[in-house]
């Protein structure tokens, strides 16, 4: 059969037009890794032990073991902390440093979490969300804490604002708390919008919580979370579980956040600054 150079030329042009594989978008770094934390990355797709300053990208699977803590600091200085026996993934991250605007999307399928908005996120209120198996939490620049699974049920069971008679799923039950206002001093108070099925429940008052027992069930609340329930939730985000000292404020229990916001750092692939977290000596793995 005679060679047909035109066909090879067309094939070469077609191949050249196909998109090349691109590196996964870097969204932040591990600021604190305590005890057993494992993750996947593009460089190492097999689950491996996470380390401080390891880069976090879209689609990475992250899981923690018992009595473990991971804190991720994003490029926009949003902080996300998870406690022991947690499962999370970063689904979406948009950041425009010129406009000082950002949006974050995260999935939490198990465990306790704390989301602390960076200042840039305030420019895109409602564009960031945390998804649990039974709820979607739209964030309007604030501090949100929650738990998915048996810990959510354990906390809700002692709350006066949660009536008896519900049937909770230990795999998907979700407790969501509006812990505080904006993450940055001087910012207007934030809020959250929790969507469960076709219903959306706005929470605009600090200290109010919502409990979703299982898929297909109506959310319970908002109700004011008791001091004991608040302490139980905060304790889940510490490596050593236990009762908090009297008068302890869970918003100041993590010095990594405070120290990080005073620092800049190295640069990522696209030229945007990466956080350069400082880890206190007692939290170095």
N, C-alpha and C positions, 0 to 999 in steps of 0.2 A: 504494500500500500504506500502511496506517495506521501511524503511529509507535508504537513499543512501548517506552515509557520504562523499563519494568521490565527489559527486556533490556539497555539501556544501563547501568542501575544495577548489574546483576549483573556486566557486563563490567568496569565501573570498579572494583568490589570485588575482582574476580579479579586485575586488573592491580596493584592496590594490595597484594595479598597476595604477589605474586611477589618473590623476593629481589632487591635492588638489587646492582649490581656493587660489590664492595668492593676497597679498596686492598690490594695484595699486602702480606703481613706483612713488616715490616722486621725483619731478624734481626741486623744488624750494619753495620759500615762497612769500607771499604778503609783499612787502616792504612798500608800501604806499596805503592806502585806503581812498579816499576822497568822501564824500557824498554817493550816492546810488550805491553800487557795490554788486552784488549777484552771487553766485557760487554754484556748486554741488561738493561734495567730497565723497569719499568712506565711511567715517564715517557718513556723513549726506547727503544722495543722493537727498534729496529735496532741491530746490533752497533756499538759506539762505543768510543773510547779511554777507558779507566777513569781516574779521578782519585782522589787521596787524599781521604778523608772522604766519598766517594760512598757512598750507602746501598745495602746489599745486601739483597735480598728473596728469599723463597721462589720457586724456579723460574727465577731468573736464570741464563742461560748465560754462563759465563766461560771465556775461553781466553787463553793466553799465547803469545807468540812466542819465538823463539830467544833464549837468554841473558837471560830476563826473569823477574821474581819478583813475585808478589802475596801480600800477607798480609791476611787478613780477621780482624777482631776481632768476636766475637759479643757480644750483650747480656749473656751470662753470663760474659764474659771468657775464653771458650774462644778459642784462637788457631789459625788454619788457614792454612798457607803452602804455596804451590805454586811449582815452578820453571818452567823454559822448556818450551815446546811442550806445555802441559798443557790438559786439558779437564775442567771440573768443573761441578757444579750442587748447590745446596742444596735437598734434597728435603723436609726436615722440621726444625722447630725448636720446642721447647716450653720455656717458662721461667716459673717461678713464683717471683718474687723474695721473696714472703712466706715460702714454704717453703724458699727457697734451693735449689731443685732445677731441673734442666734436662735436656734431651735433644736431641741433634743427629743429623740424618741427611744424609749427603753422598754424591754419586756422583762417582767419579774414573774417567774413561774413557781417560785418557792422561796421562803425565807423573809427576813426583815430587811427593810431598806430605809435610807434617808436621802432625800433629794434636796440640795441647797442651791438655789438659783444663782448663777453668775450675773453680774450687772448687765451684760449684753443681752441676756435672755429677757430682761424687762422691756426691751424695745419690740419684742414680738409676743405680747401677752396672748395666751391661749394656743400658741403654735407648738408648744412642747407637751409631751404626754408620756405617762407611764402606764403600761398595760399589764394587768394581772389576768388570770384565767377567767375572771368574771366581771371585770370592770376596766374602764379606761379613765385615767385621771388627767384632765386638761389642766395645765399649770399656768397661772398668771403671776409669775415672779414671786416665789415664796419658798418656804421650807416645808416639805411634806415628808411624813414618815408613814410606814405601813408594815404589814406582815401578811404573808400568804401561807395558808396551811394551818397546822395544829396550833401554832402560837397565836394566830388570829382568834381561833375558837377559845383558847385558854383565857385570853385577855377579855374577850367579849362576855364570857360566862359570868364574870364577876361585876359587870357594869349594870348599874341601876337603869340606865337608859336603853338597855337591850332586853325586851320582854322575853319570857320563856315561850317555848312552843315551836321554835324553828328547828329545822333539821339541817345541820351543817355538814358540808363535805370537807373532810380533813385534807384533801388534796388541793382544793381551790378556794376555800373560804378566805375572804380578804377583809382586813381591817385597815382603814385609811384615816390618817390624822392630819389636820392642818396645824402643824407645830408652831409656825411663826409667820411673821410678815416677810418683807424683803430680806435677802441675804446680806445686803450692803446697808450700812448705817445711813440713815437719811432717806432711804427709798420709801415710796408709798407702800402701804401694806398690800400684800398680794392675796390671792385667793385660788381656789381650785374648783373645777367642775367635774363631778364624777358621773360618768355615763354607765348605766347598767341596763342592758337591753334597749328599750325605746325611751327610757326615762333618764333625765339629766338632773342631778342634784347639785346646786351651787353651795359651796361652803366658803363663807367670807369672814368668819369669826375665829380667831386664834383659839385653839383648844377643843374645837368641835371635831367629832369623828363620825365615820359611817362604817357600818358592818354589812357585808354581803355574805350570807351563809353559804350559798351554793349557786350554781348556774340555774337560771330560770326562776330564782326567788327574788322578791322585791328587796331593795336595800332597807336597812334599819337605821334610822337617824335622819338628820344629824342629831347627835347627843353629845353632851360635854363629857369627855373622857376623864375619869377620876384620877386623882394624883397617883394612886396605886397602879392603875392601868398605864398611865403615862410613864411611870418609872419602869414598869415591866417592859414596855416597848423600847425605851431607851437602853435598858440593860441588854436587850438582844443584839445591840449594835456594839457591844464591848466584847473583847476576847474572853474575859473572865466574867461569866454570868454571876449575878448576885444582886443583892439589894443596894440601891444607890445610897450614898451618905445623906444624912438629913440636910435639906436645903440645897442639894446639888442641882445645878441647872444643866439639863442634858444638851443645851445648845453650846456650852463651853467645855464639854468633856473631851473634845477632840482638838488638841492644839495644832494638829497638822494643817487644818483649814486656815486658822489664823496666820500661821507662819507662811503658808504658801502664797497668800494674797499680797505679801510684801515682796515677792520675788519674781523675776523674769527668768528666761532660760534659753536653752539651745533651740535650734530651728528644725522644723520638720521638712519633709520632702518639698512641699509647695512654698516654703519660705515663711509660713506663719509661725509665730513663736510658740514653742512647746513649754508647758509648765516645768519648773525646776523645783520640785517639792523638797522640803526639808523634813526628814523623819526624825522625831525625838529618839535618843539612844535606846530608851526602853521599849521602842516599837520596831526596831530593826529586826528583821527575821533572822 
